[in-house]
């Protein structure tokens, strides 16, 4: 019972805390969309798209090994010899990342001329990109570490500092140092806070445990994580590469409009990521204890709740676009619905993926994601030529469906049977796709869409309260105080 309370409490903390942080960023969308031209907005989003790839390469996706490392190596508190424990492993991986940073910065200074031409970013932007990417790799390690013990307060403290500082510094620089190049102000404002966090995390990990035992630790860690690099890059291709292609094939302004639609997708994404911080460690615990029936029961509820939430967001997304953006961004309404639907399938992938990671079958993880990414690039190239940037929204939806299907089949093969309810998965997926089509057909019938959205919200709250009771637990906590 105490363990369940800890998990529920962490789940509440991650969701509420991330919503407060996301809400802050969400409230700033109208500000930045008005302070920045569509071209500036597009350049900055191209910068973040490159970062999403580069942080994985610079960090070798080593953070993905932490969950398995905790179970494999154990801790000093559990009787493991100091120097061969999990915390020593973590500090050793930080040394690996520092060496990686030196190599990448050396390569940058040697190849900067060619890189500016290839990537379409100037020299200062590329330098910021490297700093931002390395810092992101360090932060990913920190988040993976605190998530293992459900330490959501530590996670949220760092995330809050990053979000508030990034917003404040970006706006300050836009009105002072870079009024004519506001994309640069946003890049610097985003990079400086996370770099400060990275320095803090490096010293924190190295103080906790002296690095060592490099050969066995890093040979195992890299064997586990290197396939995840290809998996991670393929994930970025699915989530970000369409923006790079739009910039190259159409223009930066179209990228800005398309990227704006992803602010609505962020509602689904932040919810899924928040819950995954709790789901993943819990899933590992259940797999280790062979509680397969419990996994099937809880995953069905998890999928059902996220399905209702995604449906509700889709139905009101056109109004969210108009609320958050200036008129020049309103055309994003037609791409946001398929993007949000794709977000549901991106969430759905995390369910079988946890099985693949648990069994350390990261090669299969990479293969499934890589296949989906290649299909995404090919479809974007074909259909964006004919239909413009909006085609990317539909190709992304289609490939996210394939993405989930690939990993569902792989997880089933690895475990030897299906751990999840196929009926719930198929039924929920069909409903999401049906509502996506309905939302497009009812684009001009605002009242009808909102009535349906309220219905989905009511059903979501009733189901959650009957099965989990987050609100009841929160009220009990306040009453005790």
C-alpha positions in Angstrom: 0.0 0.0 0.0 2.8 2.4 0.9 4.5 1.7 -2.5 1.3 2.4 -4.3 0.9 5.7 -2.4 4.4 6.7 -3.4 3.7 6.0 -7.0 0.4 7.9 -7.0 2.0 10.8 -5.2 4.8 11.0 -7.7 2.3 10.7 -10.5 0.3 13.7 -9.1 3.5 15.6 -8.6 4.9 15.1 -12.1 1.6 15.8 -13.8 0.6 18.9 -11.8 4.1 20.3 -11.7 4.7 19.8 -15.4 1.4 21.4 -16.2 2.3 24.4 -14.2 5.6 24.6 -16.0 4.0 23.8 -19.4 1.3 26.3 -18.5 4.0 29.0 -18.1 5.5 28.1 -21.5 2.0 27.9 -23.0 1.1 31.4 -21.7 4.3 32.6 -23.4 3.4 31.3 -26.8 1.2 34.3 -27.7 4.1 36.5 -26.4 6.8 34.9 -28.5 4.6 34.5 -31.5 4.0 38.3 -31.5 7.6 39.2 -30.6 9.1 37.0 -33.3 8.3 37.0 -37.0 7.3 33.7 -38.6 10.8 33.5 -40.1 12.5 34.1 -36.6 10.1 31.5 -35.1 11.0 29.1 -37.9 14.8 29.6 -37.4 14.6 29.0 -33.7 12.5 25.9 -34.1 15.0 24.6 -36.7 17.7 25.2 -34.0 15.8 23.1 -31.5 15.2 20.4 -34.0 19.0 20.1 -34.6 19.5 20.1 -30.8 17.1 17.2 -30.4 19.4 15.1 -32.6 22.7 16.4 -31.4 22.1 15.9 -27.7 21.6 12.2 -28.3 24.8 12.0 -30.3 26.9 13.9 -27.8 25.4 12.0 -24.9 25.3 8.5 -26.5 21.8 8.2 -25.0 23.6 6.9 -21.9 20.8 8.1 -19.7 18.6 5.4 -21.1 20.8 2.8 -19.3 20.2 4.1 -15.8 17.1 2.1 -15.0 18.7 -1.2 -16.0 22.0 -0.2 -14.3 20.3 0.3 -11.0 18.9 -3.3 -11.1 22.2 -4.7 -12.5 24.8 -3.1 -10.2 22.8 -2.2 -7.1 23.8 0.4 -4.5 26.1 0.6 -1.5 23.1 0.9 0.7 22.1 -2.6 -0.4 25.5 -4.1 0.3 27.2 -3.6 -3.0 31.0 -2.9 -2.9 31.7 0.8 -3.3 33.2 1.5 -6.7 31.2 -1.2 -8.4 27.8 0.2 -7.5 25.1 2.2 -9.5 26.3 5.6 -8.3 29.8 5.0 -9.4 28.4 3.9 -12.8 26.5 7.2 -13.1 29.6 9.4 -12.3 31.6 7.3 -14.8 29.1 8.1 -17.5 29.4 11.8 -16.7 33.2 11.5 -17.4 32.3 9.8 -20.7 30.1 12.8 -21.7 32.8 15.3 -20.7 35.2 13.5 -23.0 32.6 13.4 -25.8 32.1 17.2 -25.4 35.8 17.9 -25.9 35.8 15.8 -29.1 32.7 17.5 -30.5 33.9 21.0 -29.8 37.3 20.2 -31.4 35.4 18.9 -34.5 33.3 22.0 -34.5 36.2 24.4 -34.6 37.8 22.4 -37.5 34.6 22.1 -39.6 32.6 25.2 -38.7 32.8 26.6 -42.2 31.2 23.5 -43.8 28.7 23.1 -41.0 27.3 26.6 -41.4 26.6 25.8 -45.0 25.2 22.3 -44.4 22.9 23.2 -41.5 21.9 26.7 -42.5 22.9 28.3 -39.2 25.5 31.0 -38.6 28.7 30.5 -36.5 27.3 31.8 -33.2 24.1 29.7 -33.6 26.2 26.6 -34.1 28.3 27.3 -31.0 25.2 27.8 -28.9 23.8 24.6 -30.5 26.8 22.6 -29.2 26.5 24.0 -25.7 22.8 23.5 -25.6 23.0 19.9 -26.8 25.7 18.9 -24.3 23.8 20.5 -21.5 20.7 18.7 -22.6 22.5 15.4 -22.5 23.6 16.1 -18.9 20.1 17.1 -17.9 18.7 13.9 -19.4 21.0 11.9 -17.1 19.8 13.9 -14.1 16.1 13.4 -15.0 16.6 9.7 -15.5 18.4 9.4 -12.2 15.8 11.3 -10.0 13.0 9.5 -11.8 14.1 6.1 -10.6 13.3 7.0 -7.0 10.2 9.0 -7.9 12.0 12.2 -6.8 9.6 14.5 -8.6 10.4 17.5 -6.4 14.1 17.5 -7.5 13.0 17.2 -11.2 10.5 20.0 -10.9 12.9 22.4 -9.1 15.4 22.1 -11.9 12.8 22.2 -14.6 11.2 25.3 -13.1 14.5 27.2 -12.9 15.2 26.3 -16.6 11.7 27.4 -17.8 11.6 30.7 -15.9 15.2 31.7 -16.6 14.9 30.8 -20.3 11.7 32.9 -20.8 13.0 35.9 -18.8 16.4 36.0 -20.4 15.0 35.6 -23.9 12.6 38.5 -23.5 15.3 40.7 -21.9 17.7 40.0 -24.8 15.0 40.7 -27.4 14.5 44.2 -26.1 18.1 45.0 -25.4 21.0 43.2 -27.2 19.1 41.6 -30.2 16.0 43.6 -31.2 16.7 43.0 -34.9 17.7 39.3 -34.5 15.2 37.9 -32.0 15.8 34.3 -33.0 19.4 34.8 -31.5 17.9 36.2 -28.3 15.8 33.2 -28.0 18.7 30.8 -28.6 20.9 32.5 -26.0 18.0 32.7 -23.5 17.4 29.0 -23.9 21.0 27.9 -23.8 22.4 29.9 -20.8 20.1 28.5 -18.1 20.4 24.8 -19.1 24.2 25.2 -19.3 24.2 26.5 -15.7 22.1 23.4 -14.7 24.5 21.1 -16.5 27.5 22.5 -14.5 25.5 22.0 -11.2 24.6 18.4 -12.2 28.1 17.4 -13.1 29.5 18.6 -9.8 26.6 16.9 -7.9 27.1 13.5 -9.5 30.9 13.6 -9.2 30.6 14.6 -5.5 28.1 11.7 -4.9 30.6 9.0 -6.0 34.1 9.0 -7.4 34.1 7.7 -11.0 36.0 4.5 -11.8 35.7 0.9 -13.0 35.4 2.4 -16.4 36.0 -0.6 -18.7 33.2 -2.9 -17.4 30.8 -0.1 -16.7 31.2 1.8 -20.0 31.4 -1.4 -22.2 28.1 -2.5 -20.8 26.6 1.0 -20.8 27.6 1.7 -24.4 26.4 -1.7 -25.6 23.1 -0.9 -24.1 22.8 2.7 -25.2 24.4 2.9 -28.6 21.4 1.3 -30.3 19.2 3.8 -28.4 21.2 6.6 -30.2 19.7 5.4 -33.5 16.4 4.9 -31.8 16.5 8.5 -30.4 17.6 10.0 -33.7 14.8 8.2 -35.4 12.4 9.5 -32.8 13.6 13.0 -33.5 13.1 12.5 -37.3 9.5 11.5 -36.5 9.0 14.5 -34.2 11.2 17.2 -35.6 12.7 16.4 -39.0 9.6 17.5 -40.9 10.4 21.1 -39.8 13.9 20.9 -41.2 12.4 19.6 -44.5 9.8 22.3 -44.6 12.5 25.0 -44.2 14.6 23.4 -47.0 11.7 22.6 -49.4 9.4 25.5 -48.7 10.5 28.4 -46.4 11.2 29.3 -42.8 7.8 31.1 -42.4 5.9 27.9 -43.2 8.1 26.1 -40.6 7.1 28.8 -38.1 3.4 28.1 -38.8 3.7 24.4 -38.7 5.9 24.5 -35.5 3.2 26.7 -33.9 0.8 23.8 -34.3 3.1 21.7 -32.1 2.4 23.9 -29.2 -1.0 22.2 -29.0 0.6 18.8 -29.5 2.7 19.8 -26.4 -0.4 19.4 -24.2 -0.5 15.7 -25.1 3.3 15.3 -25.0 3.8 16.9 -21.6 1.0 14.7 -20.1 2.5 11.6 -21.6 6.0 12.4 -20.5 4.9 13.3 -17.0 3.1 10.0 -16.6 5.9 8.1 -18.2 8.3 9.3 -15.5 6.1 7.2 -13.1 4.9 4.5 -15.5 8.4 3.3 -16.5 9.9 2.7 -13.0 6.6 1.1 -12.0 6.6 -1.1 -15.1 10.2 -2.3 -14.3 9.1 -3.2 -10.7 6.1 -5.2 -12.0 8.2 -7.0 -14.7 10.8 -7.9 -12.1 8.0 -9.3 -9.8 6.3 -11.0 -12.8 3.0 -9.3 -12.0 1.8 -9.5 -15.6 -1.9 -9.4 -14.9 -1.5 -6.2 -13.0 0.4 -4.7 -15.9 -2.4 -5.6 -18.3 -5.1 -4.1 -16.0 -3.2 -0.8 -15.3 -2.1 -0.3 -18.9 -5.7 -0.6 -20.1 -6.7 2.1 -17.8 -3.7 4.2 -18.7 -4.5 3.9 -22.4 -8.2 4.7 -21.9 -7.5 7.9 -19.9 -5.0 9.2 -22.5 -7.4 8.4 -25.3 -10.2 10.5 -23.7 -7.7 13.3 -23.0 -6.4 13.3 -26.6 -9.9 13.3 -28.0 -10.9 16.4 -25.9 -7.8 18.3 -26.9 -8.4 17.6 -30.6 -12.0 18.8 -30.4 -11.0 22.3 -29.0 -7.6 22.7 -30.8 -8.8 25.2 -33.5 -9.8 27.6 -30.7 -6.5 27.0 -28.9 -4.7 28.0 -32.1 -6.6 31.3 -32.3 -6.2 32.0 -28.6 -2.5 31.5 -28.6 -1.4 32.9 -31.9 -1.7 36.0 -34.1 -3.9 35.8 -37.2 -0.9 34.8 -39.4 -0.7 31.6 -37.4 -4.4 30.6 -37.7 -3.9 28.4 -40.7 -2.1 26.0 -38.3 -5.7 24.9 -37.2 -5.8 22.4 -40.2 -2.5 20.7 -39.3 -2.9 20.6 -35.5 -5.7 18.0 -35.4 -3.7 15.2 -37.2 -0.6 16.2 -35.2 -2.5 15.8 -31.9 -3.8 12.4 -33.1 -0.3 11.4 -33.9 0.6 12.5 -30.3 -1.7 9.8 -29.0 0.1 7.1 -31.0 3.5 8.5 -29.9 2.3 8.0 -26.3 1.0 4.6 -27.1 4.5 3.5 -28.2 5.8 4.0 -24.7 3.7 1.1 -23.5 5.4 -1.7 -25.4 8.7 0.1 -25.5 9.1 -0.4 -21.7 9.1 -4.1 -22.3 11.9 -3.8 -24.9 14.1 -1.7 -22.6 13.5 -4.0 -19.7 14.8 -7.0 -21.6 17.8 -4.8 -22.9 16.8 -5.5 -26.5 17.8 -2.0 -27.6 18.8 -3.2 -31.0 15.2 -4.1 -31.7 14.0 -0.8 -30.3 16.3 1.0 -32.8 15.2 -1.1 -35.7 11.5 -0.5 -35.2 11.9 3.3 -34.8 14.4 3.6 -37.7 12.0 1.9 -40.0 9.2 4.4 -39.1 11.6 7.3 -39.5 12.7 6.3 -43.0 9.1 5.9 -44.1 8.3 9.4 -42.6 11.1 11.1 -44.6 10.1 9.3 -47.8 6.4 10.3 -47.4 7.3 13.9 -46.5 9.4 14.2 -49.6 6.7 12.8 -51.8 3.6 14.6 -50.4 5.1 18.0 -49.4 5.9 18.6 -53.0 2.2 18.2 -53.9 0.4 19.6 -50.9 2.8 21.8 -49.0 3.7 21.8 -45.4 0.3 20.5 -44.2 1.1 17.1 -45.7 3.7 16.7 -43.0 1.0 16.6 -40.4 -0.7 13.6 -42.0 2.5 11.7 -42.9 3.5 12.1 -39.2 0.2 10.7 -38.0 0.6 7.7 -40.4 4.1 7.0 -39.4 3.4 7.3 -35.6 0.7 4.6 -36.1 3.3 2.4 -37.8 5.8 3.4 -35.1 3.5 2.0 -32.4 2.6 -1.1 -34.4 6.3 -2.0 -35.0 7.1 -1.8 -31.3 3.9 -3.6 -30.2 4.9 -6.6 -32.4 8.6 -6.5 -31.3 7.6 -6.4 -27.6 5.2 -9.3 -28.1 8.0 -11.3 -29.8 10.5 -10.5 -27.0 8.3 -11.4 -24.1 6.7 -14.3 -25.8 3.1 -13.1 -25.3 1.1 -9.8 -25.3 1.2 -8.0 -21.9 -1.5 -5.6 -22.9 -5.2 -5.6 -24.0 -5.3 -5.6 -27.8 -9.0 -4.8 -27.6 -8.4 -1.6 -25.6 -5.6 -0.6 -27.9 -7.5 -1.1 -31.2 -10.7 0.4 -29.8 -9.0 3.5 -28.4 -7.0 4.0 -31.6 -10.0 3.7 -33.8 -11.9 6.3 -31.6 -9.0 8.8 -31.8 -8.9 8.5 -35.6 -12.6 8.8 -35.9 -12.7 12.0 -33.7 -9.8 13.4 -35.7 -11.8 13.1 -38.9 -14.9 14.4 -37.1 -13.0 17.5 -35.8 -11.9 18.4 -39.3 -15.5 18.0 -40.6 -16.9 20.1 -37.8 -14.2 22.8 -38.0 -16.8 25.6 -38.4 -19.3 24.1 -35.9 -17.7 25.3 -32.7 -20.6 24.6 -30.4 -20.9 21.0 -31.5 -17.2 20.4 -31.0 -17.2 21.9 -27.6 -20.2 19.9 -26.4 -18.4 16.7 -27.5 -15.2 17.9 -25.8 -17.0 18.5 -22.5 -18.5 15.0 -22.8 -15.0 13.5 -23.2 -13.8 15.6 -20.2 -16.7 14.4 -17.9 -16.0 10.8 -18.9 -12.3 11.2 -18.2 -12.9 12.7 -14.7 -15.5 10.0 -13.8 -13.3 7.2 -15.0 -10.2 8.6 -13.2 -12.1 9.1 -9.9 -13.6 5.6 -10.0 -10.3 3.8 -10.8 -7.6 6.0 -9.3 -9.0 8.9 -7.4 -6.2 11.5 -7.8 -8.5 14.3 -6.7 -9.7 12.4 -3.6 -6.1 11.8 -2.6 -5.2 15.5 -3.0 -8.2 16.6 -1.0 -7.3 14.1 1.8 -3.8 15.5 1.9 -5.1 19.1 2.3 -7.6 18.1 4.9 -4.8 16.5 7.0 -2.9 19.8 6.8 
